[in-house]
């Protein structure tokens, strides 16, 4: 339903700011949680969250265009993201 609402200019303008604020709140939560969980700096946690988001979006796009199994794609994306996080944590500790 959201795409339909966003196609109406007056509604799109009205929901843009609350969606942005909500997205900022989620981003802050994810950065905070990542920082605490993996003992990273805020800057490192922001990078990890941003890259993880990009990887999940890319995986979803690829799966949709290639007709891949959703569950298999999610599992592979999570494995990939976690490997990247652990790689960053390991490099930081070395």
Helices and strands as residue ranges (DSSP letters): H 2-6, H 9-38, H 42-66, H 70-93
